[in-house]
Amino acid sequence: MKILIYSFNDKIGDGLQKITFIQKLKEIFPNSHLTYTTTNTTTLKDILNPLVKECINEFIEYNEIDSSFLKLFKKNHNFNKKKFDLIIDLQKVVIRTLNLKKIPHKNFFSASANFLLSNYKNKKNYIFKGIYIERFYFNILSLITGDHFDEIPNIKVPNYDIPNIIDTDIRKNIAIAPGAGDAIRKWDFDKYFEIAKELKAQGYNIYFFLGPDEENYLNVCLKNNFSCPEWKNGKKISNSIIFTMNLAKKMNCLLCNDGGTAWMFEFAGVKTLKIFGVTDEVKFARPGFSETIQIKDYGIKNIIDFPTNTYKKILDKFLSTNHRVS
């Protein structure tokens, strides 16, 4: 069985949200040949590939499927001589769906235009709007197979040897990830730093998880005796997501923005306190593994303006109820 999965673009968080869906799809159709295609790029092909390499057989990036009306009348040469038994559309922009549907196929799934273009209709009234994104993907599986998938499984994270990088008591380890893919999703680093100093004074072990875009914070963290476990001698130890997710398992919790590191922790089974501004906290926080702060609930428009004192009150409550046994 040949299956094509289409997504517009996948950054780290986008890709992580799809892994349980892809793993389950391969489990349902174990002998299938899965092709994963994107209009732009996908982290499933590189950074996240260790988690899906046994599932996805082929990647096609920059597939020229976009919102161009003119392309409806042009052949897409990225799919020459290809025909699929099933195409699964993971987005809902109608013009893109129409361009996708031109690819030869037997069966087609899409929730766009209220399933108008899909061979699979929502007869059981599954919810596809305003829900957590993994739930959206598993509702797709429910429609395609006719079976109801109530429970969303965890990602199986392979072990990665990280001897002696973190040897403190997990129950007292708090991670902070001040980065995010876009500046408008970032609470100010100086505010996180202030929180870190207060938590350290209370006896917690504070670890900063810094991505490449936060390298400029490395020296100030180290000079103040905060550990940055992904870094050594000014360089990243490893770019493997498996490495970071195994480090995450050494933490009690993570304080973060809505960014890729947050998803790594949540999928590693570690709870996050995640602050949201422009993005949707219902769709982009993993149920059971994330407590959220929506700044709009406090009358705040810009995330950088969210007050530290309010954050501290929320954090105190979060820490008092979030207990993890080492």
PATI-213656 format. One record per residue: residue in one letter; residue number from 1; x, y, z of N, C-alpha, C in turn. Coordinates in Angstrom, 1 decimal, m for minus. Example, Ala and Ser with C-alpha at 12.3 -4.5 7.8 and 13.67 -1.06 7.14 Angstrom:
2
resn,resi,n_X,n_Y,n_Z,ca_X,ca_Y,ca_Z,c_X,c_Y,c_Z
A,1,13.2,m5.7,7.8,12.3,m4.5,7.8,13.2,m3.3,7.8
S,2,12.8,m2.2,7.1,13.7,m1.1,7.1,12.9,0.0,7.9
// end
This chain:
326
resn,resi,n_X,n_Y,n_Z,ca_X,ca_Y,ca_Z,c_X,c_Y,c_Z
M,1,0.8,m1.2,0.0,0.0,0.0,0.0,0.9,1.2,0.0
K,2,0.6,2.2,m0.9,1.4,3.4,m1.0,0.6,4.6,m0.4
I,3,1.2,5.2,0.6,0.5,6.3,1.3,1.3,7.6,1.2
L,4,0.6,8.7,0.8,1.3,10.0,0.8,0.7,10.9,1.9
I,5,1.6,11.4,2.7,1.1,12.3,3.8,1.6,13.7,3.4
Y,6,0.7,14.7,3.5,1.1,16.1,3.1,1.0,17.0,4.3
S,7,2.1,17.8,4.5,2.1,18.9,5.5,2.7,20.1,4.8
F,8,2.2,21.3,5.2,2.8,22.5,4.6,4.2,22.7,4.9
N,9,4.5,22.6,6.3,5.9,22.9,6.8,6.0,22.4,8.2
D,10,7.2,21.9,8.5,7.3,21.3,9.9,8.6,21.9,10.5
K,11,8.4,22.7,11.5,9.5,23.1,12.4,9.6,22.0,13.5
I,12,10.4,22.1,14.5,10.6,21.0,15.4,9.3,20.7,16.1
G,13,8.6,21.7,16.7,7.4,21.4,17.4,6.3,20.8,16.5
D,14,6.2,21.3,15.2,5.3,20.7,14.3,5.6,19.2,14.0
G,15,6.8,18.9,13.8,7.2,17.6,13.5,7.0,16.6,14.7
L,16,7.3,17.1,15.9,7.1,16.2,17.1,5.6,15.9,17.3
Q,17,4.8,16.9,17.0,3.3,16.6,17.1,2.8,15.5,16.2
K,18,3.5,15.3,15.1,3.1,14.3,14.1,3.6,12.9,14.3
I,19,4.6,12.8,15.2,5.3,11.5,15.3,4.4,10.3,15.8
T,20,3.6,10.6,16.8,2.7,9.5,17.3,1.8,9.1,16.2
F,21,1.3,10.1,15.4,0.4,9.8,14.3,1.1,8.9,13.2
I,22,2.3,9.3,12.9,3.1,8.5,11.9,3.4,7.1,12.4
Q,23,3.8,7.0,13.6,4.1,5.7,14.2,2.9,4.8,14.2
K,24,1.8,5.4,14.6,0.5,4.6,14.6,0.1,4.2,13.2
L,25,0.2,5.1,12.3,m0.2,4.8,10.9,0.6,3.6,10.4
K,26,1.9,3.6,10.7,2.8,2.5,10.2,2.4,1.2,10.9
E,27,2.0,1.3,12.2,1.6,0.1,12.9,0.3,m0.4,12.3
I,28,m0.6,0.4,11.9,m1.9,0.0,11.3,m1.6,m0.7,9.9
F,29,m0.7,0.0,9.1,m0.4,m0.5,7.8,1.1,m0.9,7.8
P,30,1.5,m2.0,8.4,2.9,m2.3,8.5,3.7,m2.5,7.2
N,31,3.0,m2.9,6.2,3.7,m3.2,4.9,3.6,m2.0,3.9
S,32,3.1,m0.9,4.4,2.9,0.3,3.6,4.2,1.0,3.2
H,33,4.2,1.7,2.1,5.3,2.5,1.7,4.9,4.0,2.0
L,34,5.5,4.6,3.0,5.0,6.0,3.3,5.9,7.0,2.7
T,35,5.3,7.9,2.0,6.0,9.1,1.4,5.5,10.3,2.1
Y,36,6.4,11.2,2.6,6.0,12.4,3.4,6.5,13.6,2.6
T,37,5.5,14.5,2.3,5.8,15.6,1.4,5.4,16.9,2.0
T,38,6.2,18.0,1.8,5.9,19.3,2.3,6.1,20.4,1.2
T,39,5.4,21.5,1.4,5.5,22.6,0.5,6.9,23.2,0.8
N,40,7.3,23.3,2.0,8.6,23.9,2.4,9.5,22.7,2.9
T,41,9.9,22.7,4.1,10.8,21.7,4.6,10.1,21.0,5.8
T,42,10.7,19.9,6.2,10.3,19.1,7.4,11.5,18.7,8.3
T,43,11.4,18.9,9.6,12.4,18.4,10.5,12.3,16.9,10.7
L,44,11.3,16.3,10.2,11.2,14.8,10.2,12.3,14.2,9.3
K,45,12.8,14.9,8.4,13.8,14.4,7.5,15.2,14.4,8.1
D,46,15.4,15.4,9.1,16.8,15.5,9.6,16.8,15.4,11.1
I,47,16.4,16.5,11.8,16.5,16.6,13.3,15.7,15.5,14.0
L,48,14.5,15.2,13.5,13.6,14.3,14.1,13.6,12.9,13.5
N,49,14.5,12.7,12.5,14.5,11.5,11.7,14.7,10.2,12.6
P,50,15.6,10.3,13.6,15.7,9.1,14.4,14.5,8.5,15.0
L,51,13.4,9.3,15.1,12.2,8.9,15.7,11.2,8.3,14.7
V,52,11.5,8.5,13.4,10.5,8.1,12.3,11.2,7.3,11.2
K,53,12.5,7.1,11.3,13.3,6.4,10.2,12.8,5.0,9.9
E,54,12.1,4.4,10.8,11.6,3.0,10.6,10.2,3.1,10.0
C,55,9.6,4.4,9.9,8.3,4.5,9.4,8.2,5.1,8.0
I,56,9.0,6.2,7.8,8.8,6.9,6.5,9.9,6.4,5.5
N,57,9.4,6.1,4.3,10.3,5.5,3.3,10.9,6.6,2.4
E,58,10.2,7.7,2.2,10.6,8.7,1.2,10.1,10.1,1.6
F,59,11.0,11.1,1.4,10.6,12.5,1.7,10.6,13.3,0.3
I,60,9.6,14.1,0.1,9.6,15.0,m1.0,9.4,16.4,m0.4
E,61,10.4,17.3,m0.4,10.3,18.6,0.1,10.1,19.6,m1.1
Y,62,9.7,20.8,m0.8,9.5,21.8,m1.9,8.7,21.2,m3.1
N,63,7.5,20.8,m2.7,6.7,20.0,m3.7,5.8,20.8,m4.6
E,64,5.9,22.2,m4.5,5.2,23.1,m5.3,3.7,23.0,m5.1
I,65,3.3,22.5,m4.0,1.8,22.5,m3.6,1.6,23.7,m2.7
D,66,0.9,24.7,m3.3,0.8,25.9,m2.5,m0.6,26.5,m2.8
S,67,m0.8,27.8,m2.5,m2.1,28.5,m2.6,m2.3,29.2,m4.0
S,68,m1.5,28.8,m5.0,m1.6,29.4,m6.3,m2.7,28.8,m7.1
F,69,m3.6,29.6,m7.5,m4.7,29.2,m8.3,m4.3,28.7,m9.7
L,70,m3.2,29.4,m10.2,m2.7,29.0,m11.5,m2.1,27.6,m11.6
K,71,m1.6,27.1,m10.5,m1.0,25.8,m10.4,m2.0,24.7,m10.5
L,72,m3.3,25.0,m10.3,m4.3,24.0,m10.5,m4.4,23.5,m12.0
F,73,m3.8,24.3,m12.9,m3.9,24.0,m14.3,m2.5,23.5,m14.8
K,74,m1.5,23.3,m13.9,m0.2,22.9,m14.3,0.1,21.5,m13.7
K,75,0.9,20.7,m14.4,1.3,19.4,m13.9,2.4,19.6,m12.8
N,76,2.3,18.8,m11.7,3.3,18.8,m10.7,4.3,17.7,m11.0
H,77,5.5,18.1,m11.5,6.5,17.1,m11.9,7.2,16.5,m10.7
N,78,6.9,16.9,m9.5,7.5,16.2,m8.4,6.9,14.9,m8.1
F,79,5.8,14.6,m8.8,5.1,13.3,m8.6,4.9,12.6,m9.9
N,80,5.8,12.8,m10.8,5.8,12.0,m12.1,5.8,10.5,m11.8
K,81,4.9,9.8,m12.5,4.9,8.4,m12.5,4.6,7.8,m11.1
K,82,3.9,8.6,m10.2,3.6,8.2,m8.9,2.1,8.1,m8.8
K,83,1.6,7.1,m8.2,0.2,7.0,m7.8,0.1,6.3,m6.4
F,84,m0.8,6.9,m5.6,m0.9,6.5,m4.2,m2.3,5.8,m4.0
D,85,m2.3,4.8,m3.1,m3.5,4.2,m2.6,m4.3,5.1,m1.7
L,86,m3.5,5.9,m1.0,m4.2,6.9,0.0,m3.3,8.1,0.1
I,87,m4.0,9.3,0.0,m3.3,10.6,0.3,m4.0,11.2,1.5
I,88,m3.2,11.6,2.5,m3.7,12.2,3.7,m3.2,13.6,3.8
D,89,m4.1,14.5,3.8,m3.9,16.0,3.8,m4.0,16.4,5.3
L,90,m2.9,16.9,5.9,m2.9,17.3,7.3,m3.2,18.8,7.5
Q,91,m3.5,19.5,6.4,m3.8,20.9,6.6,m5.2,21.2,6.0
K,92,m5.6,22.5,6.1,m7.0,22.7,5.7,m7.2,23.9,4.8
V,93,m6.1,24.4,4.1,m6.2,25.5,3.1,m6.7,24.9,1.8
V,94,m7.9,25.3,1.4,m8.6,24.7,0.3,m7.8,24.6,m1.0
I,95,m7.2,25.7,m1.4,m6.4,25.7,m2.7,m5.3,24.7,m2.6
R,96,m4.6,24.6,m1.5,m3.5,23.6,m1.4,m4.1,22.2,m1.5
T,97,m5.2,22.0,m0.9,m5.9,20.7,m1.0,m6.2,20.4,m2.4
L,98,m6.7,21.3,m3.2,m7.1,21.1,m4.6,m5.8,20.7,m5.4
N,99,m4.7,21.5,m5.1,m3.5,21.1,m5.8,m2.9,19.8,m5.4
L,100,m3.1,19.4,m4.2,m2.7,18.1,m3.7,m3.5,17.0,m4.4
K,101,m4.8,17.2,m4.5,m5.7,16.2,m5.0,m5.5,15.9,m6.5
K,102,m4.7,16.7,m7.2,m4.4,16.4,m8.6,m3.4,15.2,m8.7
I,103,m2.7,14.9,m7.7,m1.8,13.7,m7.7,m2.6,12.5,m7.8
P,104,m2.3,11.6,m8.7,m3.1,10.3,m8.9,m3.2,9.5,m7.6
H,105,m4.4,9.0,m7.3,m4.7,8.3,m6.1,m6.0,7.5,m6.2
K,106,m6.1,6.6,m5.3,m7.4,5.8,m5.1,m8.3,6.5,m4.1
N,107,m7.7,6.8,m2.9,m8.5,7.4,m1.9,m7.8,8.7,m1.3
F,108,m8.7,9.6,m0.9,m8.1,10.9,m0.5,m8.8,11.4,0.8
F,109,m8.0,11.8,1.7,m8.5,12.4,3.0,m8.1,13.8,3.1
S,110,m9.1,14.7,3.4,m8.8,16.0,3.8,m10.0,16.6,4.6
A,111,m9.7,17.3,5.6,m10.8,17.9,6.4,m11.1,19.3,5.9
S,112,m10.4,19.8,4.9,m10.7,21.2,4.4,m12.0,21.2,3.7
A,113,m12.6,22.4,3.7,m13.9,22.6,3.1,m15.0,21.7,3.7
N,114,m14.8,21.4,5.0,m15.8,20.5,5.7,m15.9,19.1,5.0
F,115,m14.7,18.6,4.6,m14.6,17.2,4.0,m15.2,17.1,2.6
L,116,m15.5,18.3,2.0,m16.1,18.3,0.7,m15.2,17.5,m0.4
L,117,m13.9,17.6,m0.2,m13.0,17.0,m1.2,m12.5,15.6,m0.8
S,118,m13.0,15.1,0.3,m12.5,13.9,0.9,m13.4,12.7,0.5
N,119,m12.8,11.5,0.4,m13.5,10.3,0.2,m14.1,9.8,1.6
Y,120,m13.5,10.4,2.6,m13.9,10.0,4.0,m14.7,11.1,4.6
K,121,m16.0,10.9,4.9,m16.8,11.9,5.5,m16.9,11.7,7.0
N,122,m17.1,12.8,7.7,m17.1,12.8,9.2,m18.5,12.4,9.7
K,123,m18.9,11.2,9.4,m20.2,10.7,9.8,m20.4,10.5,11.3
K,124,m19.2,10.3,12.0,m19.3,10.1,13.5,m19.1,11.4,14.2
N,125,m19.0,12.5,13.5,m18.9,13.8,14.1,m17.7,14.0,15.0
Y,126,m16.5,13.5,14.6,m15.3,13.8,15.3,m15.0,15.3,15.2
I,127,m14.3,15.8,16.2,m14.0,17.3,16.2,m12.7,17.5,15.5
F,128,m12.7,18.5,14.6,m11.5,18.8,13.9,m11.2,20.3,14.0
K,129,m11.9,21.0,14.8,m11.6,22.5,15.0,m11.4,22.8,16.5
G,130,m10.4,23.6,16.8,m10.2,24.1,18.1,m9.7,23.0,19.1
I,131,m9.0,22.0,18.6,m8.6,20.9,19.5,m7.1,20.8,19.5
Y,132,m6.6,20.1,20.5,m5.1,19.8,20.5,m4.7,19.0,19.2
I,133,m3.6,19.4,18.7,m3.3,19.0,17.3,m3.1,17.5,17.2
E,134,m2.5,16.8,18.2,m2.3,15.4,18.1,m3.7,14.7,18.1
R,135,m4.7,15.3,18.8,m6.0,14.7,18.8,m6.6,14.8,17.4
F,136,m6.3,16.0,16.7,m6.7,16.2,15.3,m6.2,15.0,14.4
Y,137,m4.9,14.7,14.6,m4.3,13.7,13.7,m4.9,12.3,14.0
F,138,m5.2,12.0,15.3,m5.8,10.7,15.6,m7.2,10.6,15.2
N,139,m7.9,11.7,15.2,m9.3,11.7,14.6,m9.2,11.4,13.1
I,140,m8.2,11.8,12.4,m8.0,11.4,11.0,m7.9,9.9,10.9
L,141,m7.0,9.3,11.8,m6.9,7.8,11.8,m8.2,7.1,12.1
S,142,m9.0,7.7,13.0,m10.3,7.1,13.3,m11.2,7.1,12.1
L,143,m11.2,8.2,11.3,m12.1,8.2,10.1,m11.6,7.3,9.0
I,144,m10.2,7.2,8.8,m9.7,6.4,7.8,m9.9,4.9,8.0
T,145,m9.7,4.5,9.3,m9.8,3.1,9.6,m11.1,2.6,10.0
G,146,m12.0,3.5,10.5,m13.2,3.1,11.1,m13.1,2.7,12.5
D,147,m11.9,2.7,13.1,m11.7,2.4,14.5,m11.6,3.7,15.3
H,148,m12.0,3.7,16.6,m11.9,4.9,17.4,m10.6,4.8,18.2
F,149,m9.8,5.8,18.0,m8.5,5.9,18.8,m8.7,7.0,19.9
D,150,m9.1,6.5,21.1,m9.3,7.4,22.2,m8.0,7.8,22.8
E,151,m7.1,6.9,23.0,m5.8,7.2,23.7,m4.7,7.5,22.7
I,152,m4.0,8.5,23.0,m2.8,8.9,22.2,m1.6,8.3,22.9
P,153,m0.8,7.5,22.2,0.4,6.9,22.9,1.5,7.8,23.0
N,154,2.5,7.4,23.8,3.7,8.2,23.9,4.7,7.9,22.8
I,155,5.6,8.8,22.6,6.7,8.5,21.6,7.7,7.6,22.3
K,156,8.2,6.6,21.6,9.2,5.8,22.1,10.6,6.5,21.8
V,157,11.2,6.9,22.9,12.5,7.6,22.8,13.7,6.7,23.0
P,158,14.5,6.4,22.0,15.7,5.6,22.2,16.6,6.1,23.3
N,159,17.3,5.3,24.0,18.3,5.8,25.0,19.5,6.4,24.3
Y,160,20.1,7.3,25.0,21.3,8.0,24.5,22.2,8.2,25.7
D,161,23.5,7.7,25.6,24.4,7.7,26.7,24.8,9.2,27.1
I,162,24.4,9.6,28.3,24.8,11.0,28.7,25.4,10.9,30.1
P,163,26.5,10.2,30.3,27.1,10.0,31.6,27.6,11.3,32.2
N,164,27.2,11.5,33.5,27.8,12.6,34.3,27.5,14.0,33.8
I,165,26.6,14.2,32.8,26.3,15.5,32.4,25.4,16.1,33.5
I,166,24.4,15.3,33.9,23.5,15.8,35.0,23.4,14.7,36.1
D,167,23.9,15.0,37.2,23.9,14.0,38.3,23.2,14.5,39.6
T,168,22.5,15.6,39.5,21.8,16.1,40.6,20.4,15.5,40.8
D,169,19.7,15.7,41.9,18.4,15.1,42.3,17.4,15.6,41.3
I,170,16.8,14.7,40.6,15.7,15.1,39.6,14.6,15.9,40.2
R,171,14.3,15.6,41.4,13.2,16.3,42.1,13.5,17.8,42.3
K,172,14.7,18.2,42.3,15.1,19.6,42.5,15.7,20.2,41.2
N,173,15.6,19.5,40.1,16.1,20.0,38.8,15.0,20.7,38.0
I,174,15.3,22.0,37.7,14.3,22.8,36.9,15.1,23.3,35.7
A,175,14.5,23.0,34.5,15.1,23.5,33.3,14.3,24.7,32.8
I,176,15.1,25.6,32.1,14.5,26.8,31.5,14.9,26.9,30.1
A,177,14.0,27.1,29.2,14.2,27.2,27.7,13.7,28.5,27.3
P,178,14.5,29.6,27.2,14.1,30.9,26.8,13.8,31.2,25.4
G,179,14.1,30.2,24.5,13.9,30.4,23.1,12.6,30.1,22.5
A,180,12.4,30.4,21.3,11.2,30.1,20.5,11.5,30.4,19.0
G,181,10.7,29.8,18.1,11.0,30.0,16.7,10.8,31.4,16.2
D,182,9.9,32.2,16.9,9.7,33.6,16.5,9.8,34.5,17.7
A,183,10.3,35.7,17.5,10.5,36.6,18.6,9.2,37.0,19.3
I,184,8.1,37.0,18.6,6.8,37.4,19.2,6.3,36.3,20.1
R,185,7.0,35.1,20.2,6.6,34.1,21.1,7.5,34.0,22.3
K,186,8.5,34.9,22.4,9.5,34.9,23.5,9.2,35.8,24.6
W,187,9.1,35.3,25.8,9.1,36.1,27.1,10.6,36.5,27.2
D,188,10.8,37.7,27.8,12.2,38.2,27.8,13.2,37.3,28.6
F,189,14.3,37.1,28.1,15.4,36.3,28.7,15.7,36.9,30.1
D,190,15.8,38.2,30.2,16.1,38.8,31.5,15.1,38.4,32.6
K,191,13.9,38.2,32.2,12.9,37.8,33.2,13.0,36.4,33.6
Y,192,13.4,35.5,32.6,13.7,34.1,33.0,14.9,34.1,33.9
F,193,15.9,34.9,33.6,17.1,34.9,34.4,16.8,35.3,35.8
E,194,15.9,36.3,36.0,15.5,36.7,37.3,14.9,35.6,38.1
I,195,14.0,34.9,37.4,13.3,33.7,38.0,14.3,32.6,38.4
A,196,15.3,32.4,37.5,16.4,31.4,37.7,17.1,31.7,39.0
K,197,17.5,33.0,39.2,18.3,33.3,40.4,17.5,33.1,41.7
E,198,16.2,33.4,41.6,15.4,33.2,42.8,15.2,31.8,43.1
L,199,15.0,30.9,42.1,14.8,29.5,42.3,16.1,28.9,42.8
K,200,17.2,29.3,42.3,18.5,28.8,42.8,18.7,29.2,44.3
A,201,18.3,30.4,44.7,18.3,30.8,46.1,17.5,29.9,47.0
Q,202,16.4,29.3,46.4,15.5,28.5,47.1,16.0,27.0,47.2
G,203,17.1,26.7,46.6,17.7,25.4,46.6,17.5,24.5,45.4
Y,204,16.9,25.1,44.3,16.7,24.3,43.1,18.0,24.3,42.3
N,205,18.1,23.2,41.5,19.2,23.2,40.5,18.7,23.6,39.2
I,206,19.3,24.7,38.6,18.7,25.3,37.4,19.6,25.0,36.2
Y,207,18.9,24.5,35.1,19.6,24.2,33.9,19.0,25.0,32.8
F,208,19.8,25.7,32.0,19.3,26.4,30.9,19.5,25.6,29.6
F,209,18.5,25.4,28.8,18.5,24.7,27.6,18.5,25.8,26.5
L,210,19.6,25.9,25.8,19.8,27.0,24.9,20.0,26.4,23.5
G,211,19.2,26.9,22.5,19.3,26.5,21.1,20.4,27.4,20.5
P,212,20.7,27.1,19.2,21.6,27.9,18.5,21.3,29.4,18.5
D,213,20.1,29.8,18.5,19.7,31.2,18.5,19.9,31.9,19.9
E,214,20.1,31.1,20.9,20.3,31.6,22.2,21.8,31.5,22.7
E,215,22.7,31.2,21.7,24.1,31.0,22.1,24.6,32.3,22.8
N,216,24.1,33.5,22.5,24.6,34.7,23.1,24.3,34.8,24.6
Y,217,23.4,33.9,25.1,23.2,33.8,26.5,24.1,32.9,27.3
L,218,24.8,32.1,26.5,25.7,31.1,27.1,26.6,31.6,28.2
N,219,27.4,32.6,27.8,28.4,33.2,28.8,27.8,33.7,30.1
V,220,26.7,34.4,29.9,26.0,35.0,31.1,25.5,33.9,32.0
C,221,25.0,32.8,31.5,24.5,31.7,32.3,25.7,31.1,33.0
L,222,26.8,30.8,32.3,27.9,30.1,32.9,28.6,31.0,33.9
K,223,28.7,32.3,33.7,29.3,33.2,34.7,28.6,33.3,36.0
N,224,27.3,33.0,35.9,26.4,33.0,37.1,26.2,31.6,37.6
N,225,27.0,30.7,37.2,27.0,29.3,37.7,25.7,28.5,37.4
F,226,25.1,28.8,36.2,24.0,28.1,35.7,24.5,27.1,34.7
S,227,24.1,25.9,34.8,24.6,24.8,33.8,23.8,24.9,32.5
C,228,24.5,24.7,31.4,23.8,24.6,30.1,24.2,23.2,29.5
P,229,23.5,22.2,29.9,23.9,20.8,29.7,24.1,20.4,28.2
E,230,23.6,21.1,27.3,23.7,20.8,25.8,25.0,21.3,25.3
W,231,25.8,22.1,26.0,26.9,22.8,25.5,28.2,22.4,26.3
K,232,29.3,22.4,25.6,30.6,22.2,26.3,31.7,22.9,25.5
N,233,32.5,23.7,26.2,33.6,24.5,25.6,33.1,25.4,24.4
G,234,31.9,26.0,24.6,31.3,26.9,23.7,30.7,26.3,22.4
K,235,30.5,24.9,22.4,29.9,24.3,21.3,28.8,23.3,21.8
K,236,27.8,23.1,20.9,26.8,22.1,21.2,27.5,20.7,21.2
I,237,27.1,19.9,22.2,27.7,18.6,22.4,27.1,17.7,21.3
S,238,25.8,17.8,21.0,25.2,17.0,20.0,24.0,17.7,19.4
N,239,23.7,17.5,18.1,22.5,18.1,17.5,21.4,17.0,17.5
S,240,21.6,15.9,18.1,20.6,14.8,18.1,19.5,15.1,19.1
I,241,18.2,15.0,18.6,17.1,15.3,19.4,17.0,14.2,20.5
I,242,17.5,13.0,20.2,17.5,11.9,21.2,18.4,12.3,22.4
F,243,19.5,13.0,22.1,20.4,13.5,23.2,19.6,14.5,24.1
T,244,18.9,15.5,23.5,18.2,16.5,24.3,17.0,15.9,25.0
M,245,16.3,14.9,24.4,15.2,14.3,25.1,15.6,13.4,26.3
N,246,16.8,12.8,26.2,17.3,12.1,27.3,17.8,13.0,28.4
L,247,18.3,14.2,28.1,18.7,15.2,29.1,17.4,15.6,29.8
A,248,16.3,15.8,29.0,15.1,16.3,29.5,14.5,15.3,30.6
K,249,14.8,14.0,30.4,14.3,13.0,31.4,15.0,13.2,32.8
K,250,16.1,14.0,32.8,16.8,14.3,34.1,16.2,15.5,34.8
M,251,15.2,16.1,34.2,14.6,17.3,34.8,13.2,17.0,35.5
N,252,12.9,17.8,36.5,11.6,17.7,37.1,10.5,18.4,36.3
C,253,10.9,19.5,35.7,10.0,20.3,34.9,10.7,21.3,34.0
L,254,10.0,22.0,33.1,10.6,23.0,32.3,9.8,24.2,32.3
L,255,10.4,25.4,32.4,9.8,26.7,32.2,10.1,27.2,30.8
C,256,9.1,27.6,30.0,9.4,27.8,28.6,8.4,28.7,27.9
N,257,8.8,29.1,26.7,7.9,29.7,25.7,7.3,28.6,24.9
D,258,6.5,29.0,23.9,5.9,28.0,23.0,6.9,27.8,21.9
G,259,7.9,26.8,22.1,9.0,26.6,21.2,9.3,25.1,21.1
G,260,10.2,24.7,20.2,10.5,23.3,20.0,11.0,22.6,21.2
T,261,11.8,23.2,22.0,12.3,22.6,23.2,11.2,22.1,24.1
A,262,10.2,23.0,24.2,9.0,22.6,25.1,8.4,21.3,24.6
W,263,8.3,21.1,23.3,7.7,19.8,22.8,8.6,18.7,23.1
M,264,10.0,18.9,23.0,10.9,17.8,23.3,10.7,17.3,24.8
F,265,10.5,18.2,25.7,10.3,17.8,27.1,8.9,17.2,27.3
E,266,7.9,17.7,26.7,6.6,17.1,26.8,6.5,15.7,26.3
F,267,7.1,15.5,25.1,7.1,14.2,24.6,8.1,13.2,25.2
A,268,9.0,13.8,26.1,9.9,12.9,26.9,9.2,12.6,28.2
G,269,8.0,13.1,28.4,7.2,12.8,29.6,7.5,13.8,30.8
V,270,8.0,15.0,30.5,8.3,16.0,31.5,7.4,17.2,31.4
K,271,6.8,17.6,32.5,5.8,18.6,32.5,6.4,20.0,32.2
T,272,5.7,20.8,31.5,6.2,22.2,31.2,5.2,23.2,31.8
L,273,5.8,24.4,32.1,5.0,25.6,32.3,5.2,26.5,31.2
K,274,4.3,26.7,30.3,4.5,27.3,29.0,3.7,28.5,28.8
I,275,4.3,29.6,28.5,3.6,30.9,28.3,3.3,31.2,26.8
F,276,2.1,31.6,26.6,1.5,31.8,25.2,1.1,33.2,25.0
G,277,1.4,33.7,23.8,0.9,35.0,23.4,0.1,35.0,22.2
V,278,0.7,34.8,21.0,0.0,34.8,19.7,m0.5,33.4,19.3
T,279,0.0,32.4,19.9,m0.4,31.0,19.5,m1.4,30.5,20.5
D,280,m2.1,29.4,20.0,m3.2,28.8,20.7,m2.8,27.8,21.8
E,281,m3.1,28.1,23.0,m2.6,27.2,24.1,m3.4,25.8,24.1
V,282,m4.6,25.8,23.5,m5.3,24.5,23.4,m4.7,23.6,22.4
K,283,m4.3,24.1,21.2,m3.8,23.3,20.2,m2.3,22.9,20.4
F,284,m1.6,23.8,21.1,m0.1,23.6,21.1,0.4,23.4,22.5
A,285,m0.3,22.7,23.4,0.2,22.3,24.7,m0.3,20.8,24.8
R,286,0.7,19.9,25.2,0.3,18.5,25.2,m0.5,18.2,26.5
P,287,m1.7,17.8,26.4,m2.5,17.5,27.6,m1.8,16.5,28.5
G,288,m1.9,16.9,29.8,m1.3,16.1,30.8,0.2,16.4,31.0
F,289,0.8,17.1,30.1,2.3,17.4,30.2,2.6,18.9,30.1
S,290,1.6,19.7,30.1,1.8,21.1,30.0,0.8,21.9,30.8
E,291,1.2,22.8,31.6,0.4,23.8,32.2,0.6,25.1,31.5
T,292,m0.4,25.9,31.1,m0.2,27.0,30.2,m0.6,28.3,30.9
I,293,0.1,29.4,30.4,m0.3,30.8,30.7,m0.6,31.5,29.4
Q,294,m1.9,31.9,29.3,m2.3,32.7,28.2,m2.3,34.1,28.6
I,295,m1.4,34.9,28.0,m1.3,36.3,28.5,m2.6,37.2,28.3
K,296,m3.4,36.8,27.2,m4.6,37.5,27.0,m5.6,37.4,28.1
D,297,m5.5,36.3,28.9,m6.3,36.1,30.1,m6.0,37.1,31.2
Y,298,m4.9,37.8,31.0,m4.5,38.8,32.0,m4.5,40.2,31.5
G,299,m5.1,40.3,30.3,m5.2,41.6,29.7,m3.9,42.1,29.0
I,300,m3.0,41.2,28.7,m1.7,41.6,28.2,m1.7,41.3,26.7
K,301,m1.2,42.2,25.8,m1.2,42.0,24.4,0.1,41.4,23.9
N,302,1.2,41.9,24.4,2.5,41.5,24.0,3.2,40.7,25.1
I,303,3.8,39.5,24.7,4.3,38.6,25.7,5.5,39.2,26.5
I,304,6.2,40.1,25.9,7.3,40.7,26.6,6.9,41.6,27.8
D,305,5.6,42.0,27.7,5.0,42.8,28.8,4.4,42.0,30.0
F,306,4.4,40.7,29.9,3.8,39.9,30.9,4.7,40.1,32.2
P,307,4.1,40.5,33.3,4.8,40.9,34.5,5.4,39.7,35.2
T,308,6.7,39.9,35.7,7.4,38.9,36.4,6.7,38.5,37.7
N,309,6.1,39.4,38.4,5.4,39.1,39.7,4.2,38.2,39.5
T,310,3.5,38.4,38.4,2.4,37.5,38.1,2.9,36.1,37.8
Y,311,4.0,36.1,37.0,4.6,34.8,36.6,5.0,34.0,37.9
K,312,5.6,34.7,38.8,6.1,34.1,40.0,5.0,33.4,40.8
K,313,3.8,34.1,40.9,2.7,33.5,41.6,2.2,32.2,40.9
I,314,2.1,32.3,39.6,1.7,31.1,38.9,2.7,29.9,39.0
L,315,4.0,30.3,39.0,5.1,29.3,39.2,5.1,28.7,40.5
D,316,4.8,29.5,41.6,4.8,28.9,42.9,3.7,27.8,43.0
K,317,2.5,28.1,42.4,1.5,27.1,42.4,1.8,25.9,41.6
F,318,2.5,26.1,40.5,2.9,25.0,39.6,3.9,24.1,40.3
L,319,4.8,24.7,41.0,5.9,23.9,41.6,5.3,23.1,42.9
S,320,4.3,23.7,43.5,3.7,23.0,44.7,2.9,21.8,44.3
T,321,2.4,21.8,43.0,1.6,20.6,42.6,2.3,19.7,41.6
N,322,3.5,20.1,41.2,4.2,19.3,40.2,5.3,18.5,40.9
H,323,5.1,17.3,41.3,6.1,16.5,42.0,6.4,15.2,41.1
R,324,7.7,15.1,40.9,8.2,14.0,40.1,9.2,13.1,40.9
V,325,9.0,11.8,41.0,9.8,11.0,41.7,11.0,10.6,40.9
S,326,12.2,10.7,41.4,13.4,10.4,40.7,13.6,8.9,40.4
// end
